[in-house]
């Protein structure tokens, strides 16, 4: 099963390239920068990234899987978040140079035989003129997103995300990660 962001969401994020980052915040941010709603304020747009849940039965039973929706943030959302939350100003006034998506491909084996595969984006790397902003899924099974500020470009291995796929002596799940440019990711969506 492939579970990607909608093409329009990827295109909307892509429009941030060339703009100036003002701040990033979230709704109900606690213990680090974890939230199901991340607001990115830039010189040309304010976007709301929201972690959402969908139900799928590709494993043979219903389970929850996360996805990320992206919309222009409504004024009410912006006002509510700005009034009540912490604003992270790291990399303020930096230009957004590039954006990449980190993809995880899970392959599940039972008794050595492949039984299913699952592929989803697990992270967004925003390269700015002052460093990197990483927005990643906390888990492939919940709606929580995490924001991290880094001086150096992360490797795809830095984007491990938790999952609850069953593993025992008979069942294993292999994971492969890769980073894709926006245009390459759009081809998958």
NUKOLNU-253969 format. One record per residue (C-alpha): residue number from 1; z negated, y negated, x negated; residue in three letters. Coordinates in steps of 0.5 Angstrom, whole numbers, plus 500, padded with zeros to 3 digits. Layout:
<atoms>
NUM|Z|Y|X|Ala
...
</atoms>
This chain:
<atoms>
1|500|500|500|Unk
2|502|493|498|Unk
3|497|487|500|Unk
4|499|481|497|Unk
5|498|473|499|Unk
6|504|471|504|Unk
7|510|468|501|Unk
8|508|461|504|Unk
9|501|461|501|Unk
10|504|462|494|Unk
11|509|457|495|Unk
12|504|452|497|Unk
13|499|454|491|Unk
14|506|453|486|Unk
15|506|446|489|Unk
16|500|444|485|Unk
17|504|444|478|Unk
18|505|437|475|Unk
19|499|434|480|Unk
20|492|432|477|Unk
21|486|436|478|Unk
22|481|432|481|Unk
23|475|437|483|Unk
24|474|444|486|Unk
25|468|446|491|Unk
26|467|451|496|Unk
27|463|452|502|Unk
28|456|455|501|Unk
29|456|456|494|Unk
30|450|460|491|Unk
31|448|463|484|Unk
32|454|461|480|Unk
33|461|459|484|Unk
34|462|464|489|Unk
35|464|463|496|Unk
36|469|465|501|Unk
37|472|458|502|Unk
38|475|454|495|Unk
39|477|447|496|Unk
40|482|445|490|Unk
41|483|437|491|Unk
42|489|435|487|Unk
43|493|428|486|Unk
44|498|430|491|Unk
45|494|435|496|Unk
46|488|438|498|Unk
47|488|446|499|Unk
48|483|451|502|Unk
49|483|458|499|Unk
50|480|463|504|Unk
51|478|470|502|Unk
52|479|474|509|Unk
53|479|481|511|Unk
54|484|486|513|Unk
55|483|493|516|Unk
56|488|499|513|Unk
57|488|506|513|Unk
58|492|508|508|Unk
59|487|512|505|Unk
60|486|517|511|Unk
61|481|513|514|Unk
62|479|505|516|Unk
63|477|501|510|Unk
64|476|493|509|Unk
65|481|490|504|Unk
66|481|483|502|Unk
67|486|478|502|Unk
68|487|470|500|Unk
69|490|465|505|Unk
70|492|458|503|Unk
71|493|452|507|Unk
72|493|445|506|Unk
73|485|443|508|Unk
74|484|440|514|Unk
75|480|433|514|Unk
76|474|436|518|Unk
77|474|442|512|Unk
78|474|437|507|Unk
79|469|432|510|Unk
80|464|438|511|Unk
81|465|441|504|Unk
82|465|434|500|Unk
83|458|432|504|Unk
84|454|439|504|Unk
85|457|442|497|Unk
86|457|442|490|Unk
87|463|439|486|Unk
88|465|442|480|Unk
89|468|437|476|Unk
90|470|441|470|Unk
91|477|439|467|Unk
92|477|433|472|Unk
93|484|429|471|Unk
94|487|434|468|Unk
95|494|436|469|Unk
96|496|443|472|Unk
97|501|446|467|Unk
98|502|453|470|Unk
99|500|458|475|Unk
100|500|465|474|Unk
101|497|471|479|Unk
102|494|477|476|Unk
103|496|484|480|Unk
104|492|490|480|Unk
105|495|497|481|Unk
106|490|502|483|Unk
107|492|509|483|Unk
108|488|515|486|Unk
109|488|522|484|Unk
110|485|528|487|Unk
111|485|534|483|Unk
112|490|531|479|Unk
113|495|530|484|Unk
114|497|522|486|Unk
115|494|521|493|Unk
116|495|514|494|Unk
117|496|507|491|Unk
118|494|500|492|Unk
119|497|494|489|Unk
120|494|487|491|Unk
121|493|480|487|Unk
122|486|479|484|Unk
123|486|473|481|Unk
124|490|466|480|Unk
125|490|463|473|Unk
126|491|455|473|Unk
127|493|453|466|Unk
128|491|445|466|Unk
129|492|440|460|Unk
130|484|441|459|Unk
131|483|449|459|Unk
132|484|454|465|Unk
133|481|455|472|Unk
134|481|462|474|Unk
135|480|464|482|Unk
136|479|471|483|Unk
137|477|476|488|Unk
138|470|479|487|Unk
139|472|485|490|Unk
140|478|488|493|Unk
141|473|490|499|Unk
142|470|483|501|Unk
143|472|476|502|Unk
144|468|473|496|Unk
145|472|469|491|Unk
146|469|467|484|Unk
147|471|461|480|Unk
148|471|460|473|Unk
149|472|455|468|Unk
150|475|457|461|Unk
151|477|454|454|Unk
152|482|459|452|Unk
153|487|463|457|Unk
154|484|470|459|Unk
155|487|476|458|Unk
156|489|480|465|Unk
157|483|485|463|Unk
158|478|479|464|Unk
159|480|480|471|Unk
160|476|486|473|Unk
161|474|487|480|Unk
162|470|491|484|Unk
163|472|497|488|Unk
164|469|502|492|Unk
165|474|508|492|Unk
166|471|514|491|Unk
167|470|517|484|Unk
168|467|524|482|Unk
169|469|530|478|Unk
170|475|531|483|Unk
171|477|524|485|Unk
172|479|519|480|Unk
173|482|512|481|Unk
174|486|509|475|Unk
175|487|501|475|Unk
176|493|497|471|Unk
177|493|490|471|Unk
178|498|485|470|Unk
179|500|477|470|Unk
180|506|474|473|Unk
181|509|468|474|Unk
182|510|465|481|Unk
183|517|466|481|Unk
184|516|473|479|Unk
185|510|474|484|Unk
186|514|471|490|Unk
187|519|477|489|Unk
188|514|482|491|Unk
189|511|478|497|Unk
</atoms>
